[in-house]
Amino acid sequence: MVILEALSPEKRDQILQGAAIIFARDGYEGASMSRIAAEANVSKGTLYNHFESKAQLFAAFIEQTCSTFLGQVFDGSSDDDELEPGLQAIGRRMIAMMISPVGQTIQRVVSSEAIKFPEVARIFFEAGPARATAHMSQWLQHQARLGRLAVPDPGFAAEQFFALCQTRIGLQTRLHLRPDPTEAEIEQLVAAAVQMFLRFYGVT
């Protein structure tokens, strides 16, 4: 059994920042612990004292990044939010996360490595999309308890809302076929997504 040394928050951030640069540049398969150690300005021995494998380091990088993003999307949401403004706020923050450089990098790396390294895809899915869906599902269930929505399957409804928020810009942005959307474009997209969502699930 490998016993790893405790890692200070500062040193952990230093290592994960170095890992982010190397994973973005070289992909998962192309990244090496040696290059990550050099980028993070730590010795290879120090790196292995804290992360016993590249897979474990990648998991830590993904989990920290997704946790930060999900905090940005949902920490500003409250059970006391009004329905339509609450959906609009979540939609705007979700799009901002999706089109951010780090968000796009993670999706690119995971998509390119998923077939050869399915564990990489699983780590990302559980830390990111699955947790986002769970958060959104809980928020929708609370709105349903208040009598504002009728959502027989909150998890499915959460996935539908996120999909609506990617209409037109999601795939094209990831493929670099268009520039990042302007604030006006995001507002228009979110407004349309919320209206369509409420027409189906809203209670009148």
LINSULCOR-V307896 format. One record per backbone hydrogen bond with DSSP energy under -1.0 kcal/mol. NH is the residue of the N-H (numbers start at 1). CO is the residue of the C=O. If there is no record, write none. Layout:
NH;CO  NH;CO
//
This chain:
5;49  12;8  13;9  14;10  15;11  16;12  17;13  18;14  19;15  20;16  21;17  22;18  23;19  24;20  25;21  26;22  27;23  31;27  36;32  37;33  38;34  39;35  40;36  42;37  47;43  48;44  49;45  51;47  57;53  58;54  59;55  60;56  61;57  62;58  63;59  64;60  65;61  66;62  67;63  68;64  69;65  70;66  71;67  72;68  73;69  74;70  75;71  77;74  81;78  86;82  87;83  88;84  89;85  90;86  91;87  92;88  93;89  94;90  95;91  96;92  97;93  98;94  99;95  104;100  105;101  106;102  107;103  108;104  109;105  110;106  111;107  112;108  113;109  114;110  117;113  120;117  121;117  122;118  123;119  124;120  125;121  126;122  127;123  128;124  130;125  132;128  133;129  134;130  135;131  136;132  137;133  138;134  139;135  140;136  141;137  142;138  143;139  144;140  145;141  146;142  147;144  148;143  150;201  157;153  158;154  159;155  160;156  161;157  162;158  163;159  164;160  165;161  166;163  167;164  169;167  170;166  173;169  174;170  175;171  176;173  177;172  186;182  187;183  188;184  189;185  190;186  191;187  192;188  193;189  194;190  195;191  196;192  197;193  198;194  199;195  200;196  201;197  202;198  203;148
//
